[in-house]
Amino acid sequence: RRGSLGHVPSSHSSGTTSLPGFENLTVGYNKYLRPYFGGKPVQIAMSLDIASISSISESNMDYTATISLRQRWTDPRLVFHGNKSFTLDARLVELLWVPDTYIVESKRSFLHDVTVGNRLIRLFSNGTILYALRITTTVACNMDLSKYPMDTQTCRLQLESWGYDENDVTFRWLRGNDSVHGMEKLRLSQYTVQRYHTLVSTSQQETGSYPRLILQFELRRNVLYFILETYVPSTLLVMLSWVSFWITLDSVPARTCIGVTTVLSMTTLMIGSRSSLSKTNCFIKAIDVYLGICFSFIFGALVEYAVAHYSSSQKCAAKVPQEGPANELTKEMEEVNITNILNNSITSYKQQISFTSIEISSDNVNCSDLTMKSHEKIKCVLRNKMHRIIGYFTIQNPGNVDHYSKLLFPLFFMLVNVFYWAYYLYF
């Protein structure tokens, strides 16, 4: 007990400084019991200094921050005479009662200890204690990446009492929103801090209700990097695919090369955009939607040439006279007409010779060939209707396909871009 906090030996007390009542300050002090034990709860006021937010990971959905946590409370057992405050050696914290504050949703944290443990203990004459720590912590942050990279993420830094419930301790911010410093000075690589505010809450657990302080801040992603890295190249690839519309249909290698090259380049760009977010592929992100739109237009330009070239080849083949379905259809119709004539002739012939004793039954006539011709008649009618339906979708002038594509493809792409940017920026 003679080696208590702030004890000044009598041999040195007659020296330079006299601290009345400070020598035996911790005599009878029990660090295992909180101030006002068995009475009112201890009020702990907190403030934060955000030194840096070094990384924000979308893959792991967390952020890493270095903070200075300052806690103030009053312990009447440490009151001494005078109106001065004394900064004590941080190692003396082992002799005092301190709150059991912890960081909620922290994945890993450590206290800086170079060159010594980065802790501060300051004692005021009215028994108020200032306890400061410098901590680097990685905290989970639930992110909604559906609008990535035009998203705004809301993250939290929550401080809570681990063992003491609201009957023992209460938390409050020292000066409200002004209790947090350093947020305005942060410079992040991909984000801009839009706003932040402090909250006071409680956490309901099975073992009781615990006080909690919350710092909530919004981070808006800087989209300029992604515009230059992804949006502009993908848009240029779509425009490159439209060059094939100005090349003649006979230039098969040129148009095929442009189509295949743009498709492969777009595929590579899509894979590259996903590589940095490999663990968040379950989200359909805004950038994925845009790359999918660009890929669809590029693939559509390739399909457009296939349709135009096929229609052109079919038109050229139709100019060559050959015995085709039309000639077969004429022959079948002629055979059907002959069948009708034979049926009518047999009927009239039976009526004319009915006065004789000779009876001609229809069973005596071999009508198997006639029956077969009736089935073929139905097939011919169906085939004729199918040819008419196909004719509606037949391109009469394949050259018009490129002509209309020059106008429709850019027009539709502009309309899709208007709806895309309006939705993800304002909704």
C-alpha positions in Angstrom: 0.0 0.0 0.0 3.0 2.3 0.4 3.7 1.9 -3.3 0.3 3.3 -4.3 -0.5 5.6 -7.2 1.2 9.0 -6.9 3.0 8.2 -3.6 5.8 10.5 -3.0 8.4 9.3 -0.4 8.8 11.5 2.6 12.5 11.9 1.8 11.6 13.7 -1.4 8.4 15.5 -0.3 10.3 18.4 1.1 11.6 19.0 -2.4 10.3 21.2 -5.2 6.6 20.4 -5.4 4.0 19.6 -2.8 0.8 17.8 -3.8 -1.6 17.9 -0.9 -3.7 14.8 -0.6 -2.1 13.2 -3.7 0.4 11.1 -1.9 -2.1 8.6 -0.4 -4.6 8.9 -3.2 -5.1 5.2 -3.8 -4.8 4.0 -0.3 -7.8 1.6 0.1 -8.7 1.9 -3.6 -10.2 -1.2 -5.1 -9.8 -1.2 -8.9 -12.2 -4.2 -9.2 -15.2 -2.1 -8.0 -16.6 0.6 -10.2 -17.2 4.2 -8.9 -20.5 4.6 -7.0 -20.6 0.8 -6.6 -24.1 -0.2 -5.4 -25.4 3.3 -6.3 -26.0 5.3 -9.4 -24.4 4.3 -12.7 -21.2 5.8 -13.9 -21.6 8.3 -16.7 -18.9 7.9 -19.4 -18.5 10.6 -22.0 -16.7 9.7 -25.2 -15.1 11.5 -28.1 -13.4 10.2 -31.2 -10.6 11.4 -33.5 -10.5 9.6 -36.8 -6.9 9.6 -37.9 -7.4 7.6 -41.2 -9.6 5.1 -43.0 -6.9 3.1 -44.8 -9.0 0.6 -46.8 -12.6 -0.2 -47.6 -13.0 -3.7 -49.0 -16.1 -4.6 -51.0 -15.0 -8.2 -51.2 -14.8 -8.6 -47.4 -17.4 -5.9 -46.7 -15.4 -4.1 -44.1 -13.2 -1.1 -43.5 -10.0 -0.4 -41.5 -9.7 2.7 -39.5 -7.2 4.2 -37.0 -9.0 6.1 -34.2 -8.2 7.8 -31.0 -10.8 6.9 -28.4 -11.2 9.2 -25.4 -13.3 8.3 -22.4 -14.1 10.5 -19.5 -15.7 9.6 -16.2 -15.6 10.7 -12.6 -14.3 8.6 -9.7 -14.9 10.2 -6.3 -12.3 8.0 -4.8 -9.6 9.9 -6.7 -10.5 13.5 -5.6 -7.6 15.5 -4.4 -7.0 19.1 -3.3 -6.2 21.8 -5.8 -7.4 22.8 -9.3 -4.7 21.2 -11.3 -4.7 18.2 -13.6 -1.9 15.6 -13.9 -0.9 13.4 -16.8 0.2 10.1 -15.4 2.3 7.3 -16.8 0.1 5.1 -18.9 1.3 2.0 -17.1 -0.6 3.2 -14.0 -3.8 2.3 -15.7 -3.4 -1.1 -14.3 -4.1 0.4 -10.8 -7.4 2.1 -11.8 -10.9 1.0 -12.7 -11.5 1.6 -16.4 -14.7 0.9 -18.5 -14.9 -2.3 -20.5 -15.7 -0.6 -23.8 -15.4 -2.7 -27.0 -16.0 -2.1 -30.7 -19.0 -3.9 -32.0 -18.6 -5.8 -35.2 -14.8 -5.6 -35.0 -13.1 -8.4 -36.9 -9.6 -7.6 -35.6 -8.1 -4.7 -33.6 -4.8 -3.8 -32.0 -3.5 -1.1 -29.7 -0.4 0.8 -31.0 2.6 0.2 -28.8 5.5 2.1 -30.5 7.5 3.3 -28.9 5.4 2.6 -25.8 1.7 1.7 -25.5 -0.3 4.6 -27.0 -2.4 5.3 -23.9 -3.1 8.4 -21.9 -4.2 8.8 -18.3 -5.0 12.3 -17.1 -6.3 12.9 -13.6 -8.3 16.0 -12.5 -8.7 17.3 -9.0 -12.5 16.6 -9.0 -11.8 12.9 -9.6 -12.4 13.1 -13.4 -10.3 10.7 -15.4 -9.4 11.1 -19.1 -8.4 7.8 -20.6 -7.3 7.8 -24.3 -6.3 5.0 -26.6 -5.0 4.8 -30.2 -6.5 1.8 -31.9 -6.5 0.4 -35.4 -9.6 -1.8 -36.1 -11.2 -3.6 -39.0 -15.0 -3.3 -38.7 -17.7 -5.0 -40.7 -19.8 -2.9 -42.9 -22.9 -4.3 -44.7 -22.8 -3.0 -48.2 -25.5 -2.8 -50.9 -23.6 -3.1 -54.2 -26.6 -3.1 -56.5 -25.7 0.4 -57.8 -21.9 -0.2 -57.9 -20.0 2.0 -58.9 -22.6 4.7 -58.4 -23.4 3.6 -54.9 -23.4 5.2 -51.5 -22.5 3.1 -48.5 -23.5 3.7 -44.9 -21.0 2.3 -42.4 -21.0 2.4 -38.6 -18.5 2.5 -35.7 -20.3 1.2 -32.6 -19.0 1.4 -29.0 -20.6 -0.7 -26.3 -20.1 -1.9 -22.8 -19.2 -5.5 -22.6 -20.1 -6.5 -19.1 -21.6 -3.5 -17.3 -25.3 -2.9 -18.2 -27.3 0.3 -18.0 -27.6 -0.1 -14.2 -23.9 0.2 -13.8 -22.7 2.5 -16.6 -24.3 4.9 -19.1 -22.7 6.2 -22.3 -23.0 9.6 -24.0 -21.2 11.7 -26.5 -19.2 14.5 -25.0 -20.4 17.2 -27.4 -22.8 15.5 -29.8 -21.7 15.5 -33.4 -18.8 17.7 -32.4 -17.4 14.8 -30.4 -16.0 13.3 -33.7 -13.0 15.0 -35.3 -11.1 14.2 -38.5 -13.9 13.1 -40.8 -13.8 16.3 -42.8 -10.1 15.9 -43.4 -10.2 12.3 -44.7 -9.0 11.7 -48.2 -10.0 8.3 -49.6 -9.0 6.7 -52.9 -12.5 5.7 -54.1 -14.9 7.4 -51.7 -15.9 10.8 -50.4 -17.3 11.3 -46.9 -20.7 12.9 -47.5 -22.1 13.2 -44.0 -21.9 11.7 -40.5 -23.8 11.9 -37.3 -23.7 10.4 -33.8 -26.4 8.3 -32.1 -27.1 7.0 -28.6 -28.7 3.6 -28.4 -29.0 0.5 -26.3 -28.3 -3.1 -27.1 -30.8 -5.7 -25.8 -29.0 -8.9 -25.0 -30.1 -12.0 -23.1 -28.0 -10.9 -20.1 -29.4 -7.3 -20.0 -29.6 -4.0 -21.7 -26.2 -2.4 -22.5 -25.4 1.2 -23.5 -24.2 1.8 -27.1 -22.8 4.8 -28.9 -22.9 4.9 -32.7 -21.0 6.9 -35.3 -22.8 6.6 -38.6 -21.2 7.9 -41.8 -22.0 7.8 -45.5 -19.4 7.2 -48.2 -20.1 8.0 -51.8 -17.9 6.3 -54.4 -16.1 8.4 -56.9 -17.3 7.2 -60.3 -14.8 9.1 -62.5 -12.3 6.2 -62.3 -14.8 3.7 -63.5 -16.0 5.9 -66.3 -12.5 6.1 -67.7 -11.7 2.5 -67.0 -14.8 0.7 -68.0 -17.7 2.8 -69.3 -15.8 4.7 -72.0 -14.0 1.6 -73.4 -17.2 -0.4 -73.5 -19.1 2.4 -75.3 -16.3 2.8 -77.8 -16.5 -1.0 -78.5 -20.2 -0.7 -79.2 -19.5 2.2 -81.6 -16.8 0.2 -83.3 -19.2 -2.6 -84.0 -21.4 -0.2 -86.0 -18.5 0.4 -88.5 -19.5 -2.9 -90.1 -22.8 -1.3 -91.3 -20.9 0.8 -93.7 -19.1 -2.2 -95.3 -20.7 -4.1 -98.2 -22.3 -7.4 -97.6 -19.8 -9.1 -100.0 -16.8 -8.2 -97.7 -17.3 -11.3 -95.5 -13.8 -11.3 -93.9 -13.9 -7.6 -92.9 -17.3 -7.7 -91.3 -16.8 -11.0 -89.6 -13.4 -9.8 -88.2 -15.0 -6.7 -86.8 -17.8 -8.5 -85.2 -15.8 -11.3 -83.6 -13.0 -8.9 -82.4 -15.5 -6.6 -80.6 -17.3 -9.5 -79.0 -14.0 -11.0 -77.7 -12.8 -7.5 -76.5 -16.1 -7.0 -74.7 -15.8 -10.3 -73.0 -12.3 -9.5 -71.8 -13.5 -6.2 -70.4 -16.4 -7.9 -68.5 -14.0 -10.4 -67.0 -11.6 -7.7 -65.9 -14.3 -5.7 -64.2 -15.3 -8.7 -62.2 -11.8 -9.7 -61.1 -11.7 -7.0 -58.3 -15.0 -8.1 -56.9 -14.7 -11.9 -57.3 -16.4 -12.5 -53.9 -19.5 -10.3 -54.7 -20.7 -11.9 -57.9 -24.0 -12.6 -56.2 -24.9 -9.0 -56.7 -26.2 -7.8 -60.0 -24.3 -4.5 -60.1 -24.9 -1.4 -62.2 -21.7 -1.9 -64.0 -22.7 -5.5 -64.9 -26.0 -4.2 -66.3 -24.2 -1.7 -68.5 -21.6 -4.2 -69.7 -24.4 -6.6 -70.5 -26.2 -3.9 -72.5 -23.0 -3.2 -74.5 -22.4 -6.9 -75.1 -25.9 -7.3 -76.4 -25.5 -4.5 -78.9 -22.2 -5.8 -80.1 -23.6 -9.3 -80.4 -26.7 -7.9 -82.2 -24.4 -6.2 -84.8 -22.8 -9.5 -85.5 -26.2 -11.2 -85.8 -27.4 -8.4 -88.1 -24.7 -9.2 -90.6 -25.5 -12.9 -90.5 -29.2 -12.1 -91.3 -28.3 -9.7 -94.0 -25.8 -12.0 -95.7 -28.2 -15.0 -95.5 -31.0 -12.9 -97.1 -28.7 -11.8 -99.8 -27.6 -15.3 -100.6 -31.2 -16.5 -100.7 -32.2 -13.7 -103.1 -29.4 -14.6 -105.4 -30.3 -18.3 -105.4 -33.9 -17.5 -106.2 -32.9 -15.9 -109.5 -31.5 -19.2 -110.8 -34.4 -21.2 -112.4 -34.7 -24.6 -110.9 -37.4 -27.2 -110.2 -38.4 -26.4 -106.8 -41.4 -26.5 -104.5 -43.5 -24.3 -106.8 -43.2 -26.8 -109.7 -44.1 -29.7 -107.4 -47.1 -27.8 -106.1 -48.3 -27.3 -109.6 -48.1 -31.0 -110.4 -49.9 -31.9 -107.2 -52.7 -29.5 -108.0 -53.0 -31.0 -111.5 -53.2 -34.5 -110.0 -55.9 -33.4 -107.5 -57.9 -31.9 -110.4 -57.7 -35.2 -112.3 -58.9 -37.1 -109.3 -62.0 -34.9 -109.0 -62.7 -35.5 -112.8 -62.5 -39.2 -112.4 -64.8 -39.3 -109.4 -67.4 -37.3 -111.3 -67.1 -39.5 -114.3 -67.6 -42.7 -112.4 -70.7 -41.3 -110.7 -72.3 -40.3 -113.9 -71.4 -43.6 -115.6 -73.0 -45.6 -112.9 -76.3 -43.6 -113.3 -76.3 -44.1 -117.0 -76.1 -47.9 -117.0 -78.3 -48.5 -114.0 -81.2 -49.7 -116.3 -79.1 -52.8 -117.2 -78.6 -55.8 -114.9 -75.0 -54.8 -114.5 -74.4 -53.2 -111.2 -71.3 -51.3 -110.8 -70.3 -50.9 -107.2 -67.9 -48.4 -106.0 -66.0 -51.2 -104.4 -65.1 -52.5 -107.9 -63.1 -49.4 -108.5 -59.6 -49.3 -107.1 -59.6 -46.0 -105.2 -56.5 -46.5 -103.2 -54.6 -44.1 -105.4 -57.4 -41.6 -105.1 -57.3 -41.7 -101.4 -53.6 -41.1 -101.4 -54.0 -38.1 -103.5 -56.5 -36.6 -101.0 -53.9 -36.7 -98.2 -51.4 -35.1 -100.5 -53.9 -32.4 -101.2 -54.0 -31.5 -97.5 -50.3 -31.5 -97.3 -50.1 -29.2 -100.2 -52.5 -26.7 -98.7 -50.6 -26.7 -95.4 -47.3 -26.3 -97.3 -48.8 -23.4 -99.3 -49.9 -21.6 -96.1 -46.4 -22.1 -94.5 -44.8 -20.6 -97.6 -47.1 -17.6 -97.2 -46.2 -17.1 -93.5 -42.5 -17.4 -94.3 -42.9 -14.9 -97.0 -44.1 -12.3 -94.6 -40.8 -12.5 -92.7 -38.6 -12.7 -95.9 -36.4 -9.7 -96.4 -37.1 -8.5 -100.0 -34.2 -6.2 -100.2 -31.2 -7.3 -98.0 -29.5 -3.9 -98.6 -32.1 -2.2 -96.4 -31.0 -4.2 -93.4 -27.7 -2.2 -93.1 -29.5 1.0 -94.0 -32.0 0.7 -91.1 -29.3 -0.6 -88.7 -27.3 2.6 -89.2 -30.1 4.5 -87.7 -31.8 2.1 -85.3 -28.7 0.8 -83.4 -27.4 4.2 -82.4 -30.9 5.4 -81.6 -31.7 2.5 -79.3 -28.3 2.7 -77.6 -28.8 6.3 -76.8 -32.3 5.7 -75.4 -31.0 2.8 -73.2 -28.2 5.0 -71.9 -30.7 7.8 -71.0 -32.8 5.3 -69.0 -29.8 3.6 -67.4 -28.1 6.8 -66.1 -31.4 8.4 -65.0 -32.3 5.3 -63.0 -28.9 4.7 -61.3 -28.2 8.3 -60.5 -31.6 9.6 -59.4 -33.5 6.6 -58.2 
